[in-house]
Amino acid sequence: MSKINPYTQGIANFVANLTYDRIPAEVRHRNKLLMLDSLGCALYGADLPWSQLLQQQLSQIDSTRTCSVWGTPLKLSAPHAALVNGTQVQGFELDDVHRAGVLHVGAVVLPALIAIAEQRPGMNGKEFLTAAVAGYEIGPRVGLCMGPSHIASGWHSGATLGVFSAAAGAARGLRLNSEQTVHALGIAGTQASGLMAAQFGAMVKRMHAGRASQSGLYGALFAETGFTGIVNVLESEYGGFCTTMSQSKDQFNLAELIAGLGNVWQTMQIALKFYSCVGTNHTTLDALREMEQERPFSASDVEKVVVYGSEVTVHHVGWDYVPQGLTSAQLNMPYCVATWLLERDCFVDQFTEAMVADPERMALSKKVEVRHDPAITALGAKFRHKVHVELHLKDGSVTRRTVESARGSEQHFASDAEIFDKFDKLASKALPRERVASLRNAVMALEQLSDASLIAKLMTP
């Protein structure tokens, strides 16, 4: 193992040498379900305002027409298609999340990889799935290495970590060797950026995943030509990813980058969302859902809701709600709790521009308190979404519920039928019913495809 870059090289060796047969059957099946979910999210996001603005502007400045913009008849160059498609996957807070690694994985891996499949016809389904797994495995490991302090210090982890997942998937899709893959990671890593302040209402938050996917695609394509990157991008003591994006050296753990690589599959730790809001809010919403099932109550019965969570939960979602657009509404816990109390759900129909400043919702959000529980923070990143929820009713009663993991999480992963149902609901917004079924069947029978670019064709109306 290299003394200069043992971790970057270790990752590159895994990516370059990964084969379909080395991936356990359960991991292959799970990955197909995860991919299907992301594609459904992208199709739902195709006509959202931020997606349309990017589509329109990039169509004007980009005359290349080789890669599909999913859910639309548009085509763009590969990098710009990756930018838009990644934005669409992450466009409405519906997509997957590796909670411990703090990364939306499909949104960064698939836009780059599918663009490669379109540009290089003939990549079969087994090769495509292998490349996807390579991407899904790497970004979360960088997140585990960085720990919760990365996002707590203000970096948007989905954007910063995402470049490594995108580069890994794209490198494997191009069949780069391990040396080229080191450079792909090094080119992608130096482009890593994304600021958490974007969560407070800015459209640009939606674009972070697309930009990360684009950066990873650039990394792989440039490395293929011999262009070089930072060979010790993760390890370098000065200017490396880990040292630069951490507040101190004791806040990251390089060993996490390759721990169990090839034996422990991070793909199995990726969760799916059944609420249309940031994943940090889901355990609290589940707690309320369980309480209501045990003892029905209405929003008018509520005196207050107190949520005890990790430091990341408090900073990420616990701020006082102020109307600043859909993005901030979906990322704010008091608003989402108020929405659930009023409507008993937090899915796509519950978030519209007209609801952002709804007086009833805003008033109810003031009854939600988010407090730091140091004991939860001390448990580490894997438990950062754990919450203790207290429901205080006007009759003086108090109900308490602790939830460690949400519906659809790695501990309570959804059934195939639940995932298909979510996909069908989301994809049917952009595609006719017959096309939705064809796309679902193609993804779930991916190994039988002689050319994976069919996936992109099926996502065109």
C-alpha positions as CSV (number, residue, x, y, z in Angstrom):
1,M,0.0,0.0,0.0
2,S,1.3,3.5,-0.9
3,K,2.7,5.5,2.0
4,I,1.7,8.7,0.2
5,N,-2.0,8.0,-0.4
6,P,-3.0,4.7,1.2
7,Y,-6.7,5.7,1.5
8,T,-7.2,7.3,-1.8
9,Q,-5.3,4.4,-3.5
10,G,-7.3,1.9,-1.5
11,I,-10.6,3.4,-2.7
12,A,-9.3,3.5,-6.3
13,N,-8.2,-0.1,-6.1
14,F,-11.7,-1.2,-4.9
15,V,-13.5,0.8,-7.6
16,A,-11.3,-0.3,-10.5
17,N,-11.3,-3.9,-9.5
18,L,-15.0,-4.3,-8.5
19,T,-16.9,-6.8,-10.6
20,Y,-20.6,-7.8,-10.7
21,D,-19.9,-11.2,-9.1
22,R,-18.1,-9.7,-6.1
23,I,-21.2,-7.8,-5.1
24,P,-23.6,-9.9,-2.9
25,A,-27.0,-10.5,-4.3
26,E,-28.8,-8.6,-1.5
27,V,-26.6,-5.6,-2.3
28,R,-27.4,-5.7,-6.0
29,H,-31.1,-5.9,-5.3
30,R,-31.0,-3.1,-2.8
31,N,-29.1,-0.9,-5.2
32,K,-31.7,-1.4,-7.9
33,L,-34.4,-0.3,-5.4
34,L,-32.3,2.7,-4.4
35,M,-31.8,3.7,-8.1
36,L,-35.5,3.3,-8.9
37,D,-36.3,5.6,-6.0
38,S,-33.9,8.3,-7.2
39,L,-35.2,8.1,-10.7
40,G,-38.7,8.6,-9.4
41,C,-37.6,11.6,-7.5
42,A,-36.0,13.1,-10.6
43,L,-39.1,12.6,-12.7
44,Y,-41.2,14.3,-10.1
45,G,-38.7,17.2,-9.9
46,A,-38.5,17.8,-13.6
47,D,-41.1,20.7,-13.7
48,L,-40.2,22.3,-10.4
49,P,-39.2,26.0,-10.7
50,W,-35.5,25.6,-10.0
51,S,-35.3,22.7,-12.4
52,Q,-37.0,24.6,-15.2
53,L,-34.8,27.7,-14.7
54,L,-31.7,25.5,-15.1
55,Q,-33.2,23.7,-18.1
56,Q,-34.0,27.0,-19.8
57,Q,-30.7,28.7,-19.2
58,L,-28.5,25.7,-20.0
59,S,-30.5,25.1,-23.2
60,Q,-29.6,28.6,-24.3
61,I,-25.8,28.4,-23.5
62,D,-25.3,24.7,-24.4
63,S,-25.9,23.7,-28.0
64,T,-24.7,20.1,-27.5
65,R,-27.7,17.6,-27.5
66,T,-26.4,14.2,-26.5
67,C,-27.7,13.4,-23.0
68,S,-31.3,13.4,-21.7
69,V,-32.8,15.8,-19.1
70,W,-35.0,13.3,-17.3
71,G,-38.8,13.7,-17.5
72,T,-38.4,16.2,-20.4
73,P,-37.8,16.1,-24.2
74,L,-34.7,18.2,-23.7
75,K,-31.1,17.1,-24.3
76,L,-27.8,18.8,-23.2
77,S,-24.1,18.0,-23.0
78,A,-23.2,15.3,-20.5
79,P,-21.9,17.7,-17.8
80,H,-24.9,20.0,-18.0
81,A,-27.3,17.0,-18.1
82,A,-25.7,15.7,-14.9
83,L,-26.1,19.2,-13.3
84,V,-29.8,19.4,-14.1
85,N,-30.6,15.7,-13.4
86,G,-28.9,15.8,-10.0
87,T,-30.8,18.9,-9.2
88,Q,-34.0,17.2,-10.1
89,V,-33.3,14.1,-7.9
90,Q,-32.6,16.4,-4.9
91,G,-35.3,18.8,-6.0
92,F,-38.0,18.1,-3.5
93,E,-36.4,16.5,-0.4
94,L,-37.7,13.1,-1.5
95,D,-34.5,11.2,-2.2
96,D,-32.3,8.7,-0.4
97,V,-29.9,9.5,2.4
98,H,-27.0,7.7,4.1
99,R,-27.7,9.1,7.5
100,A,-24.4,8.3,9.2
101,G,-22.5,9.5,6.2
102,V,-24.9,12.4,5.7
103,L,-25.1,12.0,1.9
104,H,-27.9,11.8,-0.7
105,V,-26.2,9.2,-2.8
106,G,-28.3,8.5,-5.9
107,A,-28.5,12.2,-6.7
108,V,-24.8,12.4,-7.3
109,V,-24.0,8.9,-8.7
110,L,-26.7,8.4,-11.3
111,P,-26.7,11.6,-13.3
112,A,-23.0,11.2,-14.1
113,L,-23.2,7.5,-14.7
114,I,-26.3,7.6,-16.9
115,A,-24.7,10.4,-18.9
116,I,-21.7,8.1,-19.6
117,A,-24.0,5.3,-20.6
118,E,-25.7,7.6,-23.1
119,Q,-22.3,8.9,-24.5
120,R,-20.8,5.4,-24.7
121,P,-23.6,3.1,-26.0
122,G,-23.1,-0.6,-25.2
123,M,-22.5,-0.5,-21.4
124,N,-24.6,-3.5,-20.4
125,G,-26.8,-3.7,-17.3
126,K,-24.4,-5.7,-15.2
127,E,-21.6,-3.2,-15.9
128,F,-23.9,-0.3,-15.1
129,L,-25.0,-1.9,-11.8
130,T,-21.4,-2.6,-10.8
131,A,-20.4,1.0,-11.5
132,A,-23.4,2.3,-9.5
133,V,-22.5,0.2,-6.5
134,A,-18.9,1.5,-6.7
135,G,-20.3,5.0,-6.5
136,Y,-22.8,4.2,-3.7
137,E,-20.1,2.7,-1.6
138,I,-17.5,5.5,-1.6
139,G,-19.2,8.8,-0.8
140,P,-20.8,7.5,2.5
141,R,-17.4,6.3,3.6
142,V,-16.0,9.8,3.2
143,G,-18.9,11.0,5.2
144,L,-18.2,8.5,8.0
145,C,-14.6,9.6,7.9
146,M,-15.5,13.3,8.3
147,G,-18.1,12.8,11.1
148,P,-20.9,15.1,12.2
149,S,-18.6,18.1,12.7
150,H,-18.3,18.5,8.9
151,I,-21.9,19.5,8.4
152,A,-22.0,21.2,11.9
153,S,-19.2,23.6,10.8
154,G,-21.3,24.7,7.8
155,W,-20.3,22.5,4.8
156,H,-23.3,21.0,2.9
157,S,-22.1,17.4,3.0
158,G,-24.3,16.3,0.1
159,A,-22.3,18.6,-2.1
160,T,-18.8,18.1,-0.6
161,L,-18.9,14.3,-0.2
162,G,-20.9,13.8,-3.3
163,V,-18.0,14.5,-5.7
164,F,-16.3,11.2,-4.5
165,S,-19.4,9.1,-5.1
166,A,-19.9,10.6,-8.5
167,A,-16.3,10.2,-9.5
168,A,-16.1,6.6,-8.3
169,G,-19.3,5.6,-10.2
170,A,-18.2,7.4,-13.3
171,A,-14.6,6.0,-13.2
172,R,-16.0,2.5,-12.9
173,G,-18.4,3.2,-15.7
174,L,-15.5,4.2,-18.0
175,R,-13.5,1.2,-16.8
176,L,-10.6,3.3,-15.6
177,N,-7.7,1.5,-14.0
178,S,-6.7,2.2,-10.4
179,E,-4.1,4.9,-11.3
180,Q,-6.6,6.7,-13.4
181,T,-9.3,6.4,-10.7
182,V,-6.9,8.0,-8.2
183,H,-6.7,11.0,-10.5
184,A,-10.5,11.0,-11.0
185,L,-10.9,11.2,-7.3
186,G,-8.3,13.9,-7.0
187,I,-9.8,16.0,-9.8
188,A,-13.3,15.7,-8.3
189,G,-12.1,16.3,-4.7
190,T,-10.6,19.7,-5.4
191,Q,-14.0,20.8,-6.8
192,A,-15.8,19.9,-3.6
193,S,-17.9,22.8,-2.2
194,G,-21.3,23.6,-0.8
195,L,-22.5,25.8,2.0
196,M,-25.3,24.9,4.5
197,A,-26.5,28.5,4.5
198,A,-28.3,27.5,1.3
199,Q,-30.9,25.7,3.3
200,F,-32.4,28.9,4.4
201,G,-34.5,29.5,1.3
202,A,-32.1,29.5,-1.6
203,M,-32.8,27.6,-4.8
204,V,-29.1,26.8,-5.0
205,K,-29.4,24.2,-2.3
206,R,-31.2,22.0,-4.9
207,M,-28.3,22.4,-7.3
208,H,-25.6,21.2,-4.9
209,A,-26.1,17.5,-5.8
210,G,-26.1,18.2,-9.5
211,R,-22.9,20.2,-9.2
212,A,-21.3,17.4,-7.3
213,S,-22.3,14.9,-9.9
214,Q,-21.0,17.1,-12.6
215,S,-17.6,17.5,-10.8
216,G,-17.3,13.7,-10.4
217,L,-18.1,13.3,-14.1
218,Y,-15.4,15.8,-15.0
219,G,-13.0,14.0,-12.8
220,A,-13.5,10.7,-14.5
221,L,-13.6,12.0,-18.1
222,F,-10.5,14.2,-17.6
223,A,-8.6,11.4,-15.8
224,E,-9.3,9.1,-18.8
225,T,-7.3,11.4,-21.0
226,G,-4.3,11.6,-18.7
227,F,-5.2,14.8,-16.9
228,T,-3.9,14.5,-13.3
229,G,-5.5,15.3,-10.0
230,I,-4.3,15.4,-6.4
231,V,-3.1,11.9,-5.8
232,N,-3.5,12.2,-2.0
233,V,-6.6,14.2,-2.1
234,L,-8.0,12.7,1.1
235,E,-4.8,12.3,3.1
236,S,-2.8,15.4,2.4
237,E,-1.9,17.2,5.6
238,Y,-2.0,20.6,3.9
239,G,-4.9,21.3,1.6
240,G,-6.3,17.8,1.6
241,F,-10.0,17.3,1.7
242,C,-10.1,16.0,5.2
243,T,-7.8,18.5,6.8
244,T,-9.2,21.5,5.0
245,M,-12.9,20.6,5.6
246,S,-12.5,19.7,9.3
247,Q,-12.0,22.1,12.1
248,S,-9.2,20.0,13.6
249,K,-7.4,16.7,12.9
250,D,-9.2,14.9,15.7
251,Q,-12.6,15.4,14.0
252,F,-12.0,13.0,11.1
253,N,-10.9,9.4,11.0
254,L,-9.1,8.3,7.8
255,A,-9.4,4.6,8.7
256,E,-13.2,4.8,8.0
257,L,-12.4,5.4,4.3
258,I,-11.4,1.8,3.7
259,A,-12.7,-0.1,6.8
260,G,-14.3,-3.3,5.6
261,L,-14.2,-2.1,2.0
262,G,-15.5,-5.0,-0.1
263,N,-17.0,-6.8,2.9
264,V,-19.1,-4.2,4.7
265,W,-21.5,-2.7,2.2
266,Q,-22.6,0.9,2.8
267,T,-25.3,0.5,0.2
268,M,-27.2,-1.4,2.8
269,Q,-27.1,1.6,5.2
270,I,-28.8,4.0,2.8
271,A,-32.4,5.0,3.8
272,L,-35.4,6.1,1.7
273,K,-37.8,8.9,2.5
274,F,-41.5,8.7,2.9
275,Y,-41.9,12.3,3.9
276,S,-41.1,15.2,1.5
277,C,-38.7,16.9,3.8
278,V,-35.1,16.7,5.1
279,G,-34.3,13.3,6.6
280,T,-33.4,14.8,10.0
281,N,-37.1,15.5,10.6
282,H,-38.4,12.0,9.9
283,T,-37.9,10.4,13.3
284,T,-39.9,13.2,14.9
285,L,-42.7,12.9,12.4
286,D,-42.7,9.1,13.0
287,A,-42.9,9.7,16.8
288,L,-46.0,11.9,16.3
289,R,-47.5,9.4,13.9
290,E,-47.1,6.6,16.5
291,M,-48.5,8.7,19.3
292,E,-51.6,9.6,17.2
293,Q,-52.2,5.9,16.4
294,E,-52.2,5.1,20.1
295,R,-54.3,8.0,21.1
296,P,-55.9,10.2,18.4
297,F,-55.6,14.0,18.8
298,S,-56.0,17.0,16.6
299,A,-53.8,20.0,16.0
300,S,-56.1,22.1,18.2
301,D,-55.5,19.8,21.1
302,V,-51.7,20.6,21.1
303,E,-50.2,22.8,23.8
304,K,-46.6,22.3,22.6
305,V,-44.2,19.7,21.1
306,V,-40.7,19.5,22.5
307,V,-38.1,17.6,20.5
308,Y,-34.8,16.6,22.1
309,G,-32.1,15.8,19.6
310,S,-28.4,15.9,18.6
311,E,-26.5,19.1,18.1
312,V,-26.7,18.6,14.3
313,T,-30.5,18.3,14.6
314,V,-30.7,21.6,16.5
315,H,-28.5,23.5,14.0
316,H,-29.7,21.8,10.9
317,V,-33.5,21.9,11.4
318,G,-34.3,23.5,14.8
319,W,-34.2,27.2,13.9
320,D,-37.2,29.5,14.3
321,Y,-39.3,29.3,11.1
322,V,-39.5,32.3,8.9
323,P,-41.1,32.0,5.4
324,Q,-38.3,32.0,2.8
325,G,-39.7,29.6,0.2
326,L,-40.2,25.9,-0.1
327,T,-36.6,25.0,0.6
328,S,-36.5,26.5,4.0
329,A,-40.0,25.0,4.8
330,Q,-38.9,21.5,3.9
331,L,-35.7,21.9,6.0
332,N,-37.3,23.3,9.1
333,M,-38.6,21.0,11.8
334,P,-41.1,23.3,13.4
335,Y,-42.8,23.9,10.1
336,C,-42.8,20.2,9.2
337,V,-44.2,19.2,12.6
338,A,-47.0,21.9,12.2
339,T,-47.7,20.6,8.7
340,W,-48.0,17.0,10.0
341,L,-50.3,18.1,12.9
342,L,-52.6,19.9,10.5
343,E,-52.7,17.4,7.6
344,R,-51.4,14.1,9.1
345,D,-48.8,13.8,6.3
346,C,-45.7,15.6,5.0
347,F,-45.5,14.3,1.4
348,V,-45.6,16.2,-1.9
349,D,-49.1,17.6,-1.6
350,Q,-48.3,19.2,1.7
351,F,-45.7,21.6,0.2
352,T,-46.8,24.4,-2.1
353,E,-45.8,28.0,-2.3
354,A,-49.2,29.0,-1.0
355,M,-48.6,27.1,2.2
356,V,-45.2,28.6,3.0
357,A,-46.6,31.6,4.8
358,D,-49.9,30.0,5.9
359,P,-50.8,31.8,9.2
360,E,-52.3,28.7,10.8
361,R,-49.1,26.7,10.0
362,M,-46.8,29.4,11.2
363,A,-48.7,29.9,14.5
364,L,-48.6,26.1,15.1
365,S,-44.8,26.1,14.4
366,K,-44.3,28.4,17.3
367,K,-45.4,25.6,19.6
368,V,-42.5,23.4,18.5
369,E,-39.3,23.5,20.6
370,V,-36.1,21.8,19.4
371,R,-33.6,21.3,22.2
372,H,-30.1,19.9,22.4
373,D,-29.6,16.6,24.2
374,P,-25.9,16.1,24.7
375,A,-26.4,12.4,25.4
376,I,-27.7,11.9,21.9
377,T,-24.8,13.9,20.4
378,A,-22.4,11.7,22.4
379,L,-23.7,8.6,20.6
380,G,-22.1,9.8,17.4
381,A,-23.1,10.2,13.8
382,K,-25.0,6.9,13.5
383,F,-27.5,8.2,16.0
384,R,-27.7,11.8,15.0
385,H,-31.4,11.5,14.0
386,K,-32.4,9.9,17.3
387,V,-35.0,12.0,19.1
388,H,-37.0,12.1,22.3
389,V,-40.4,13.7,21.6
390,E,-42.8,15.1,24.2
391,L,-46.3,15.9,23.1
392,H,-48.1,18.2,25.6
393,L,-51.8,18.5,25.1
394,K,-54.1,21.2,26.4
395,D,-55.8,18.7,28.8
396,G,-52.5,18.6,30.7
397,S,-51.4,15.1,29.5
398,V,-47.9,14.5,28.2
399,T,-47.0,11.6,25.9
400,R,-43.3,10.7,25.3
401,R,-41.8,8.7,22.5
402,T,-38.2,7.9,21.5
403,V,-37.4,7.1,17.9
404,E,-33.9,6.1,16.7
405,S,-34.6,5.4,13.1
406,A,-37.4,6.4,10.7
407,R,-39.6,4.4,8.3
408,G,-37.6,3.5,5.3
409,S,-34.3,3.7,7.2
410,E,-31.6,1.0,7.0
411,Q,-33.0,-0.5,10.2
412,H,-36.6,-0.5,8.9
413,F,-36.1,-0.6,5.2
414,A,-39.2,-0.4,3.1
415,S,-40.7,-3.3,1.2
416,D,-40.4,-3.6,-2.6
417,A,-44.1,-2.9,-2.9
418,E,-43.8,0.3,-0.8
419,I,-40.9,1.5,-3.0
420,F,-42.7,0.7,-6.2
421,D,-45.8,2.5,-5.0
422,K,-43.7,5.7,-4.2
423,F,-42.0,5.4,-7.5
424,D,-45.2,5.1,-9.5
425,K,-46.7,8.1,-7.7
426,L,-43.7,10.3,-8.4
427,A,-42.8,9.1,-11.9
428,S,-46.4,9.4,-13.2
429,K,-46.1,13.2,-12.8
430,A,-43.8,13.2,-15.9
431,L,-44.5,10.0,-17.7
432,P,-47.5,8.0,-19.0
433,R,-48.5,5.0,-16.9
434,E,-47.2,2.5,-19.5
435,R,-43.8,4.2,-19.6
436,V,-43.6,4.2,-15.8
437,A,-44.1,0.5,-15.7
438,S,-41.5,-0.1,-18.4
439,L,-39.0,1.9,-16.6
440,R,-39.6,0.2,-13.3
441,N,-39.3,-3.2,-15.0
442,A,-36.1,-2.3,-16.8
443,V,-34.4,-1.1,-13.6
444,M,-35.4,-4.2,-11.6
445,A,-34.2,-6.4,-14.5
446,L,-31.1,-4.4,-15.1
447,E,-28.8,-7.4,-15.5
448,Q,-30.8,-8.4,-18.6
449,L,-30.2,-5.1,-20.5
450,S,-27.7,-5.2,-23.3
451,D,-27.4,-1.4,-23.3
452,A,-28.1,0.6,-20.1
453,S,-28.7,3.7,-22.1
454,L,-32.3,2.4,-22.4
455,I,-32.8,3.8,-18.9
456,A,-32.4,7.3,-20.2
457,K,-34.6,6.7,-23.2
458,L,-37.4,5.4,-20.9
459,M,-37.2,8.6,-18.8
460,T,-38.1,10.7,-21.9
461,P,-41.9,11.5,-22.2
